[in-house]
Amino acid sequence: MTACIVGWAHTPFGRLEGETVESLIVKVANGALADAGVGAADVDEIVLGHFNAGFSAQDFTASLVLQASPDLRFKRALRVENACATGSAAVHQGLKAIAAKSARIVLVVGVEQMTTTPGPEIGKNLLKASYVRDEADIEGGFAGIFGTIAGRYFQKWGDQSDALAMIAAKNHKNGVGNPYAQLRKDLGYDFCRNASEKNPFVAGPLKRTDCSLVSDGAAALVLADVETALRLDKAIAFRSAAHVQDFLPMAKRDILKFEGCAEAWKRALADAGIGLDDLSLVETHDCFTIAELIEYEAMGLTPEGQGFMAVKEGWTQKDGKLPINASGGLKAKGHPIGATGVSMHALCAMQLAGTAGDIQVKGAKLAGIFNMGGAAVANYVSILERIK
């Protein structure tokens, strides 16, 4: 345990008219510092998670965080990117700076503005997170990649359309209580299960309700070493943090196993000295419902091919034995690429602080986070607990 989250801020996710990458960064940077009770002058390092990949004309965005306060001028600042795990990459980079004792307080910001980009370009930008040489021509863009994964999973383990609809319905129901969520509507199982004009097939067996949303948004955290954190109002500690990178080409691995996800969970749980059953809740990367289903298996909640049991038996409901995506997940909350991992950490910190409002999991003590980039290529797991 080398660092704690001591403050956070979060914008709503969705189509945010009148906002820019810069305005979103400034808003959450100032919000997180104020929430932590930390002055900008006390920040030692800034880490920005911003995927971009063509969504924004402005690249080289790390220094935009300095716009939040003149007192941030001349601070170390860098931008990191690891596809859809960019936000967690930024968080973990901040942890490394504190562990190395090169920083006492780190400001971490995650941001993306996607909705100003035309639809076809969105697909092209997201496909840059795949192995372009082999996978860029898969029909349906990134949805097509996960549609292919879903189709192969169905071939091996049987039609899982019921389970995917249960996952979508669960997450949309949870998202109603999340004030930051892009889609705060309980769509119900029947709507998610059945193809319709409003819920058409998108790629393979995946329907619109199986796919996360195109979003704008930002989130920020203030990280501090434990000694500093204990002098502040709140301290949500990292029991462990694991990062596992796998091969980029899907052809080089068994894409139905999410082995990088499994290894990241194995390392994080071992480092924390706990088992999966000790967790109070998990926020996991449901970019597509098939991803959440396979992640149940990779984290060890069910055996391989039995992920459907976790949602069918109600284990992953907000009042189940391991609530998963009480926030509504990416499915309801939205998925602004660079902000997603930071958002997951902020929302889990709120859960552990008991300030999560309508999405609060009762008695939350330990929270697990899984954020991935690509199809289980970049895999980050964090385990958090409140120490103050």
Order of alpha helices (4+ residues) and beta strands (2+ residues): beta-alpha-beta-beta-alpha-beta-alpha-alpha-alpha-alpha-alpha-beta-beta-beta-alpha-beta-alpha-beta-alpha-alpha-alpha-alpha-beta-beta
